[in-house]
Amino acid sequence: MRIGIDVGGTNTDAVAVSGGKVIASVKRPTTPVVADGIIGSLRYLLDTTPGSQPDADRVRPGDVTAVMVGTTQFVNAFVQAKDLARTAAVRLGLPATLCLPPLVDWPPGLGRALGQQVFMCGGGHEYDGTEIAPLDRDTLHKVADQLAAQAVASVAITSVFSPINAEFEVEAAAILWEHLPHLEITLSSDIGRIGLLERENATVINACLRVLAADTVQALEDALATVGITGELFMSQNDGTLMSAQYARKFPVATFASGPTNSMRGAAFLSGLSEAAVVDIGGTTADIGILSHGFPRQAPLAADIGGVRTNFRMPDVVSLGLGGGSIVRRTGAAVTVGPDSVGYEIRIKGLVFGGDTLTATDLSVAAGRADIGDPGLVRGLDRAVVAAGLARIEANVAEAIDRMKVSADPVPVVVVGGGGALLPESLPGASLVVRPGQGDVANAIGAAMAQAGGEVDRIIDAGSGGRQRAVDQVISEAVRRAVEAGADARSVEVVEIDEVPISYLPGNSLRIRVKAVGDLRTGPRHDI
């Protein structure tokens, strides 16, 4: 039995899944201390399962083999500059990269929150792995002394083209650990793709969250122990796969987009569709993404996180300020919906709950699409306002889906989330609209049914050993990373291979990106 948990800004959703069947679910308010809300959800699942159900459908702590958690805690901490460790950025790139130092494009507030500790040393490699300049070991020993004096807790090490050759990053980490054994160190070769500044930024973000990640994972493990669950803890990644708790301690940045990806994976599981658009409507926002091979399509461009440009993997998602709590206004003949929302106060302020604020949920109830609250309280709404507001919602969502499509052909659309009733039974540009059962907790279901995964992005010279040998090397590394994330090596398979010739580099250069996924390892590890 698995339990999937998705911690959102308003609600914490949890489901218990056994044999591909959801046997219990709960939606509870998110608490300021994430672990407290998770404990409450787990106790509800364990305590309120109807006693009349067959034993196979009972949720018992000893039967839970794994718990999967998706949380926005780390991205919220970074964007709000809260609970960030004092972090240093160490770049191995002199003399080639002096013009643009580390953190050069960061918002001033975030830079100050980290302590603005920046160090540059000699080193780096070319695209083919050959050395640009030797590693400046003497300077690294001096950097270690300064880190100790400044009470730095975490370090991000970035070397030029380290995804091709990580030798200098590994040696630099060893030098710093020699002086400061308890230092948290993140290597850029483990985090981002090709692109120095964006990869360096992603590495620094990950480094400043390492201390918080260790505390959070420990709190989650303690929460499971509190309710008697001994199953293994996993956390959701940005690409719709899972990673072990130990992996999450090292790479908290990989959780940043776990909310939308959980919903999309849940939509794929509930609908049985692997190629479709997914619309996830909550209380405040609607997230629209595309399923490809059953996984969220990845964004092709750099992602902006809190004003910092990065290049780690993120889903290609469009977010609209549109949800069940979105405020509806009429100005003359025009009707607008959102982007502001009453959020978690919907049950106080919404008209159908006796409040005084007209929301998108009120429109849905008035039109007979949803049965929430007291429909009699919105029976007198102006029918023109209801029709215009719902038409505006439909048009905004249909436009967003069109922006995400790669062709003009109609595509299946899967609607999930608690605000799904805002949409009609058909949409422009949709071949069909699917509303799967239990779609209101699709995010938690996506977490529960996810697999572990690993991804590698490399530039290689196919002329040195042949194209197939180079591709095989990248595949082998992606499989290894999937196993490190928690996959059973016997079940790992490659689900994506992108291969792009790079004409502006000398030789027969290729950029190869490989993604591998596998079922979770629940027993002894089977290494490859």
C-alpha positions as CSV (number, residue, x, y, z in Angstrom):
1,M,0.0,0.0,0.0
2,R,1.2,3.5,-0.8
3,I,0.1,6.9,0.5
4,G,0.5,10.0,-1.6
5,I,0.5,13.5,-0.1
6,D,0.5,16.8,-1.9
7,V,1.0,19.9,0.3
8,G,-0.4,23.0,-1.4
9,G,-0.7,26.6,-0.2
10,T,-4.4,26.1,0.8
11,N,-5.0,22.3,1.3
12,T,-3.0,19.2,2.0
13,D,-4.4,16.3,0.0
14,A,-3.7,12.6,0.9
15,V,-4.7,9.3,-0.7
16,A,-4.1,5.7,0.2
17,V,-3.6,3.5,-2.9
18,S,-3.5,-0.3,-3.0
19,G,-3.2,-2.4,-6.2
20,G,-3.9,0.6,-8.4
21,K,-7.1,1.4,-6.5
22,V,-7.7,4.5,-4.3
23,I,-9.2,3.2,-1.1
24,A,-9.2,6.4,1.0
25,S,-8.7,10.1,0.5
26,V,-8.7,13.3,2.5
27,K,-8.4,17.1,1.9
28,R,-7.3,19.1,5.0
29,P,-6.1,22.7,5.4
30,T,-2.4,23.2,5.1
31,T,-0.7,24.2,8.4
32,P,2.1,26.6,9.0
33,V,4.3,23.7,10.0
34,V,4.0,21.3,7.1
35,A,4.6,18.2,9.1
36,D,1.6,19.0,11.4
37,G,-0.8,19.0,8.4
38,I,0.7,15.8,7.1
39,I,0.3,14.1,10.5
40,G,-3.4,15.2,10.6
41,S,-4.0,13.9,7.1
42,L,-2.3,10.6,7.9
43,R,-4.3,10.1,11.1
44,Y,-7.5,10.8,9.2
45,L,-6.7,8.1,6.6
46,L,-5.8,5.6,9.3
47,D,-8.6,6.4,11.7
48,T,-11.6,7.0,9.5
49,T,-11.6,4.2,7.1
50,P,-15.0,2.6,7.4
51,G,-14.9,-0.5,9.6
52,S,-17.4,-2.2,7.3
53,Q,-14.9,-2.3,4.4
54,P,-13.2,-5.6,3.6
55,D,-9.8,-6.1,5.3
56,A,-8.1,-5.5,1.9
57,D,-9.5,-1.9,1.9
58,R,-8.4,-1.0,5.4
59,V,-5.5,1.4,5.9
60,R,-3.2,0.1,8.5
61,P,0.2,1.7,9.4
62,G,2.0,-1.6,9.0
63,D,0.7,-2.2,5.5
64,V,2.1,1.1,4.1
65,T,5.3,0.4,2.2
66,A,6.0,3.9,0.9
67,V,4.8,7.5,1.4
68,M,5.2,10.0,-1.4
69,V,5.2,13.7,-0.5
70,G,5.0,16.7,-2.9
71,T,5.5,20.1,-1.2
72,T,6.0,23.7,-2.2
73,Q,7.9,24.4,1.0
74,F,11.4,24.8,-0.6
75,V,10.3,27.0,-3.5
76,N,8.3,29.2,-1.1
77,A,11.3,29.5,1.2
78,F,13.5,30.6,-1.6
79,V,11.0,33.1,-3.2
80,Q,10.3,34.6,0.3
81,A,14.1,34.5,1.3
82,K,13.2,32.6,4.5
83,D,15.2,29.9,6.3
84,L,18.0,30.1,3.7
85,A,21.5,29.0,4.8
86,R,24.5,31.3,4.6
87,T,25.9,30.2,1.2
88,A,29.0,30.8,-0.8
89,A,29.3,30.5,-4.6
90,V,32.7,29.2,-5.7
91,R,33.3,29.3,-9.5
92,L,36.2,27.5,-11.2
93,G,36.6,29.5,-14.4
94,L,39.4,32.1,-14.3
95,P,40.6,33.7,-16.3
96,A,37.8,33.0,-18.8
97,T,34.7,34.1,-16.9
98,L,35.8,37.2,-15.0
99,C,33.4,39.6,-16.7
100,L,30.2,38.1,-15.2
101,P,30.8,37.0,-11.6
102,P,28.5,34.6,-9.6
103,L,25.2,36.1,-8.5
104,V,25.6,39.0,-11.0
105,D,21.9,38.7,-12.1
106,W,20.3,38.0,-8.6
107,P,17.8,40.4,-7.0
108,P,19.7,42.3,-4.3
109,G,17.4,41.0,-1.5
110,L,18.1,37.4,-2.3
111,G,21.8,38.0,-2.6
112,R,21.9,39.6,0.9
113,A,19.9,36.7,2.4
114,L,22.7,34.3,1.3
115,G,25.5,36.5,2.6
116,Q,26.9,37.5,-0.8
117,Q,30.0,35.3,-0.4
118,V,31.5,34.9,-3.9
119,F,34.8,33.3,-4.8
120,M,36.5,32.8,-8.2
121,C,39.4,30.4,-8.9
122,G,41.3,29.1,-11.9
123,G,39.9,26.1,-13.7
124,G,37.3,24.9,-16.1
125,H,37.0,22.7,-19.2
126,E,36.2,23.1,-22.9
127,Y,33.0,21.6,-24.4
128,D,35.0,18.4,-25.2
129,G,36.3,18.0,-21.6
130,T,39.8,19.3,-22.3
131,E,41.3,21.7,-19.7
132,I,40.9,25.5,-20.1
133,A,43.2,26.3,-17.1
134,P,44.6,24.2,-14.3
135,L,42.6,24.0,-11.0
136,D,43.9,26.7,-8.6
137,R,44.3,24.5,-5.5
138,D,46.2,27.1,-3.5
139,T,43.3,29.6,-3.8
140,L,40.8,26.9,-2.8
141,H,42.7,26.3,0.5
142,K,42.5,30.1,1.2
143,V,38.8,30.0,0.3
144,A,38.2,27.3,2.9
145,D,39.8,29.5,5.6
146,Q,37.5,32.4,4.6
147,L,34.4,30.2,4.7
148,A,35.3,29.2,8.2
149,A,35.7,32.8,9.3
150,Q,32.4,33.8,7.7
151,A,30.5,30.9,9.3
152,V,29.3,29.7,5.8
153,A,27.1,26.6,6.1
154,S,26.7,25.6,2.4
155,V,28.7,26.0,-0.8
156,A,27.8,25.8,-4.5
157,I,30.7,24.8,-6.7
158,T,30.5,25.5,-10.4
159,S,33.1,24.8,-13.1
160,V,32.9,25.7,-16.8
161,F,31.4,22.8,-18.8
162,S,31.4,20.6,-15.7
163,P,28.4,18.5,-17.1
164,I,31.1,17.3,-19.6
165,N,33.9,16.9,-17.1
166,A,33.2,17.2,-13.4
167,E,36.8,16.4,-12.3
168,F,37.6,19.9,-11.0
169,E,34.3,20.2,-9.1
170,V,34.9,16.9,-7.3
171,E,38.5,17.8,-6.4
172,A,37.4,21.3,-5.2
173,A,34.8,19.8,-2.9
174,A,37.4,17.4,-1.5
175,I,39.7,20.3,-0.7
176,L,37.0,22.2,1.1
177,W,35.8,19.2,3.0
178,E,39.4,18.6,4.1
179,H,39.2,21.9,6.0
180,L,35.5,21.9,6.8
181,P,34.2,18.3,7.0
182,H,30.6,19.3,8.0
183,L,30.2,21.8,5.1
184,E,27.1,21.2,2.8
185,I,28.4,21.2,-0.8
186,T,26.5,21.1,-4.0
187,L,28.2,20.5,-7.4
188,S,26.7,22.1,-10.5
189,S,27.3,18.9,-12.5
190,D,24.6,17.3,-10.4
191,I,22.1,20.0,-10.8
192,G,21.8,21.9,-14.1
193,R,22.2,21.5,-17.8
194,I,24.7,23.2,-20.2
195,G,24.8,27.0,-19.7
196,L,27.2,28.4,-17.1
197,L,25.2,31.2,-15.4
198,E,21.9,29.4,-15.3
199,R,23.5,26.2,-14.0
200,E,25.4,28.2,-11.4
201,N,22.3,29.9,-10.2
202,A,20.4,26.6,-9.9
203,T,23.3,25.2,-7.9
204,V,23.4,28.2,-5.5
205,I,19.6,27.9,-5.0
206,N,20.0,24.2,-4.1
207,A,22.9,24.9,-1.8
208,C,21.1,27.6,0.2
209,L,18.2,25.1,0.8
210,R,20.3,22.1,1.9
211,V,20.1,22.8,5.6
212,L,16.3,23.4,5.4
213,A,16.0,20.2,3.4
214,A,17.7,18.1,6.0
215,D,15.4,19.5,8.7
216,T,12.3,19.1,6.6
217,V,13.0,15.5,5.6
218,Q,13.8,14.7,9.2
219,A,10.5,16.3,10.3
220,L,8.6,14.2,7.6
221,E,10.3,11.0,8.7
222,D,9.4,11.8,12.3
223,A,5.8,12.5,11.2
224,L,5.6,9.0,9.7
225,A,7.0,7.5,12.9
226,T,4.4,9.4,15.0
227,V,1.5,7.6,13.3
228,G,3.4,4.2,13.2
229,I,4.3,4.1,9.5
230,T,7.6,2.4,8.8
231,G,7.4,2.5,5.0
232,E,10.1,4.5,3.1
233,L,9.7,8.2,2.4
234,F,9.9,9.6,-1.1
235,M,9.5,13.1,-2.5
236,S,8.1,14.4,-5.8
237,Q,10.5,15.8,-8.4
238,N,9.9,18.5,-11.0
239,D,9.5,16.0,-13.9
240,G,6.8,13.9,-12.4
241,T,9.1,11.2,-10.9
242,L,10.1,10.5,-7.3
243,M,13.3,10.6,-5.3
244,S,14.3,9.0,-2.1
245,A,14.4,11.0,1.1
246,Q,18.2,10.8,1.2
247,Y,18.3,12.1,-2.4
248,A,15.9,15.0,-1.5
249,R,18.2,16.1,1.3
250,K,20.9,16.7,-1.4
251,F,18.7,18.1,-4.1
252,P,15.8,20.1,-2.7
253,V,15.7,22.3,-5.8
254,A,14.3,19.2,-7.7
255,T,11.0,19.6,-5.8
256,F,10.1,23.2,-7.0
257,A,7.4,22.3,-9.5
258,S,6.1,19.1,-7.8
259,G,2.6,20.5,-7.4
260,P,1.7,20.8,-11.1
261,T,3.6,17.7,-12.1
262,N,1.8,15.6,-9.4
263,S,-1.5,16.8,-10.8
264,M,-0.5,15.9,-14.4
265,R,0.8,12.4,-13.4
266,G,-2.5,11.9,-11.5
267,A,-4.5,13.0,-14.5
268,A,-2.6,10.5,-16.7
269,F,-3.3,7.7,-14.2
270,L,-6.9,8.5,-13.7
271,S,-7.8,9.1,-17.3
272,G,-5.6,6.4,-18.9
273,L,-4.3,9.0,-21.4
274,S,-0.6,9.5,-22.0
275,E,-0.9,12.3,-24.6
276,A,-3.2,15.1,-23.6
277,A,-3.5,18.6,-22.2
278,V,-4.2,18.8,-18.5
279,V,-6.1,21.6,-16.8
280,D,-5.7,21.6,-13.0
281,I,-8.0,24.2,-11.4
282,G,-7.6,25.0,-7.7
283,G,-8.9,27.7,-5.5
284,T,-6.6,30.5,-6.8
285,T,-4.9,29.3,-10.0
286,A,-5.4,27.1,-13.0
287,D,-2.3,25.2,-14.3
288,I,-2.2,24.0,-17.9
289,G,0.4,21.6,-19.1
290,I,0.9,18.9,-21.7
291,L,1.4,15.1,-21.1
292,S,4.0,13.5,-23.3
293,H,4.5,9.7,-22.9
294,G,2.5,10.0,-19.7
295,F,4.9,12.6,-18.2
296,P,4.7,16.4,-18.1
297,R,6.4,18.0,-21.1
298,Q,9.5,19.8,-20.0
299,A,10.1,23.5,-20.6
300,P,12.6,24.1,-23.4
301,L,13.7,27.5,-22.0
302,A,15.4,28.6,-18.8
303,A,13.1,28.9,-15.8
304,D,12.8,32.1,-13.7
305,I,12.5,31.4,-10.0
306,G,12.0,34.4,-7.8
307,G,13.8,36.6,-10.3
308,V,16.7,34.2,-10.7
309,R,17.3,32.6,-14.1
310,T,18.0,28.8,-13.9
311,N,18.2,25.8,-16.3
312,F,17.3,22.8,-14.2
313,R,14.4,20.7,-15.5
314,M,11.0,22.2,-15.0
315,P,7.6,21.3,-16.5
316,D,6.2,23.4,-19.3
317,V,3.2,24.9,-17.5
318,V,1.1,28.0,-18.0
319,S,-0.5,29.3,-14.8
320,L,-3.6,31.5,-14.9
321,G,-5.0,33.6,-12.0
322,L,-8.2,31.6,-12.2
323,G,-9.8,29.3,-9.7
324,G,-12.9,28.5,-7.6
325,G,-12.2,31.5,-5.3
326,S,-11.5,34.0,-8.1
327,I,-13.4,37.3,-7.5
328,V,-16.0,38.2,-10.2
329,R,-16.6,41.9,-11.0
330,R,-18.9,43.7,-13.4
331,T,-17.8,47.0,-14.8
332,G,-20.5,48.3,-17.1
333,A,-21.1,45.6,-19.7
334,A,-17.7,43.9,-19.0
335,V,-17.4,41.0,-16.6
336,T,-14.0,40.0,-15.2
337,V,-12.9,36.9,-13.3
338,G,-9.8,37.1,-11.1
339,P,-6.8,37.2,-11.0
340,D,-7.3,38.0,-7.3
341,S,-9.0,35.3,-5.2
342,V,-10.6,34.8,-1.8
343,G,-8.5,31.6,-1.5
344,Y,-9.0,29.6,1.6
345,E,-11.7,32.0,2.7
346,I,-14.1,30.8,0.0
347,R,-16.2,29.0,2.7
348,I,-16.6,32.4,4.5
349,K,-16.8,34.9,1.7
350,G,-18.4,33.0,-1.2
351,L,-22.1,33.8,-1.8
352,V,-23.1,30.1,-1.8
353,F,-21.7,29.9,1.8
354,G,-23.5,33.0,3.0
355,G,-20.7,35.5,2.3
356,D,-20.8,38.8,0.3
357,T,-18.2,38.2,-2.4
358,L,-19.2,37.0,-5.9
359,T,-16.7,34.2,-6.9
360,A,-16.2,31.9,-9.8
361,T,-17.7,29.1,-7.7
362,D,-20.9,31.1,-7.3
363,L,-21.2,31.3,-11.1
364,S,-20.7,27.6,-11.4
365,V,-23.4,26.8,-8.9
366,A,-25.8,29.3,-10.4
367,A,-25.3,27.6,-13.8
368,G,-26.0,24.2,-12.4
369,R,-22.5,22.9,-13.0
370,A,-21.6,22.4,-9.3
371,D,-23.6,21.4,-6.2
372,I,-21.7,23.3,-3.5
373,G,-23.1,25.3,-0.5
374,D,-26.6,26.6,-0.8
375,P,-27.7,27.0,-4.5
376,G,-30.7,29.1,-3.3
377,L,-28.3,31.9,-2.3
378,V,-27.3,32.5,-5.9
379,R,-30.6,31.8,-7.6
380,G,-31.2,35.5,-8.1
381,L,-27.9,36.3,-9.9
382,D,-28.1,38.1,-13.1
383,R,-28.1,35.4,-15.8
384,A,-26.1,37.7,-18.1
385,V,-23.4,38.0,-15.5
386,V,-23.3,34.3,-15.0
387,A,-23.1,33.5,-18.7
388,A,-20.4,36.2,-19.4
389,G,-18.3,35.2,-16.4
390,L,-18.3,31.5,-17.4
391,A,-17.6,32.4,-21.0
392,R,-14.6,34.4,-19.9
393,I,-13.3,31.5,-17.9
394,E,-13.8,29.1,-20.9
395,A,-12.1,31.5,-23.3
396,N,-9.0,32.1,-21.0
397,V,-8.5,28.3,-20.5
398,A,-9.0,27.5,-24.2
399,E,-6.5,30.2,-25.2
400,A,-3.9,28.8,-22.7
401,I,-4.4,25.3,-24.1
402,D,-3.9,26.6,-27.7
403,R,-0.6,28.3,-26.5
404,M,0.6,25.0,-25.2
405,K,-0.2,22.9,-28.3
406,V,2.4,22.2,-30.9
407,S,-0.2,22.0,-33.7
408,A,-3.7,23.2,-34.5
409,D,-5.2,19.7,-34.2
410,P,-7.7,19.2,-31.4
411,V,-6.2,17.3,-28.4
412,P,-7.9,15.5,-25.5
413,V,-8.2,17.7,-22.3
414,V,-8.2,16.2,-18.8
415,V,-9.8,18.4,-16.2
416,V,-8.7,17.9,-12.5
417,G,-8.7,19.8,-9.3
418,G,-11.4,21.1,-7.0
419,G,-12.4,23.9,-9.4
420,G,-13.0,21.6,-12.4
421,A,-16.7,22.4,-12.4
422,L,-15.9,25.9,-13.7
423,L,-15.4,24.4,-17.2
424,P,-18.1,23.2,-19.6
425,E,-18.4,19.7,-21.1
426,S,-16.6,20.8,-24.3
427,L,-13.9,23.3,-25.1
428,P,-12.7,24.9,-28.3
429,G,-9.7,23.0,-29.6
430,A,-10.4,19.9,-27.5
431,S,-11.2,16.6,-29.2
432,L,-12.8,15.6,-25.9
433,V,-13.0,16.7,-22.3
434,V,-12.3,14.1,-19.6
435,R,-13.3,14.5,-16.0
436,P,-11.9,11.5,-14.2
437,G,-13.4,10.3,-10.9
438,Q,-11.4,11.5,-7.8
439,G,-9.9,14.2,-10.0
440,D,-10.1,16.6,-7.0
441,V,-7.2,14.8,-5.4
442,A,-5.3,14.0,-8.6
443,N,-2.2,15.7,-7.2
444,A,-2.0,13.3,-4.3
445,I,-2.8,10.3,-6.6
446,G,0.0,11.4,-8.9
447,A,2.4,11.4,-6.0
448,A,1.3,8.0,-4.9
449,M,1.6,6.4,-8.4
450,A,4.8,8.0,-9.5
451,Q,8.1,6.3,-10.4
452,A,11.7,7.2,-9.6
453,G,13.6,8.9,-12.4
454,G,17.0,10.3,-13.5
455,E,18.0,12.7,-16.3
456,V,21.3,13.5,-17.9
457,D,22.2,16.3,-20.4
458,R,25.6,16.1,-22.1
459,I,27.5,17.5,-25.0
460,I,29.8,14.8,-26.5
461,D,32.1,14.4,-29.5
462,A,30.7,11.4,-31.4
463,G,33.8,11.3,-33.5
464,S,36.1,10.1,-30.8
465,G,34.3,6.8,-30.1
466,G,31.3,6.7,-32.3
467,R,27.7,8.0,-31.9
468,Q,26.2,4.9,-30.4
469,R,28.9,4.5,-27.8
470,A,28.4,8.1,-26.8
471,V,24.6,7.6,-26.5
472,D,25.1,4.5,-24.5
473,Q,27.3,6.3,-22.1
474,V,24.6,9.0,-21.5
475,I,21.9,6.3,-21.1
476,S,24.0,4.4,-18.6
477,E,24.4,7.6,-16.5
478,A,20.7,8.4,-16.6
479,V,19.9,4.9,-15.5
480,R,22.4,5.2,-12.6
481,R,20.8,8.4,-11.5
482,A,17.3,6.8,-11.5
483,V,18.6,4.0,-9.3
484,E,20.2,6.6,-7.0
485,A,16.8,8.4,-6.8
486,G,15.2,5.1,-5.6
487,A,14.3,3.1,-8.7
488,D,14.7,-0.7,-8.8
489,A,17.5,-1.2,-11.4
490,R,15.6,-4.2,-12.9
491,S,12.6,-2.0,-13.8
492,V,14.4,1.1,-15.2
493,E,13.7,2.0,-18.8
494,V,14.5,5.0,-21.0
495,V,11.5,7.1,-21.8
496,E,13.1,10.1,-23.6
497,I,16.2,10.6,-25.8
498,D,16.8,14.0,-27.4
499,E,19.8,14.1,-29.7
500,V,20.7,17.4,-31.4
501,P,23.8,18.0,-33.6
502,I,25.7,21.2,-32.6
503,S,27.0,22.7,-35.8
504,Y,28.8,25.7,-34.3
505,L,31.3,23.5,-32.4
506,P,34.2,21.7,-34.0
507,G,34.1,18.0,-34.7
508,N,31.0,15.8,-34.6
509,S,29.5,17.3,-31.5
510,L,26.1,16.2,-30.2
511,R,23.9,17.3,-27.3
512,I,22.2,14.3,-25.8
513,R,19.5,14.4,-23.2
514,V,18.2,11.1,-21.7
515,K,15.5,10.5,-19.2
516,A,15.1,7.1,-17.4
517,V,12.4,6.0,-15.0
518,G,11.7,2.8,-13.0
519,D,9.4,1.4,-10.3
520,L,10.3,2.3,-6.7
521,R,12.7,0.0,-4.9
522,T,10.8,-1.4,-1.9
523,G,13.1,-4.2,-1.0
524,P,16.9,-4.8,-1.1
525,R,18.8,-2.7,-3.6
526,H,19.7,-4.4,-6.9
527,D,22.6,-2.5,-8.3
528,I,23.5,-2.4,-12.0
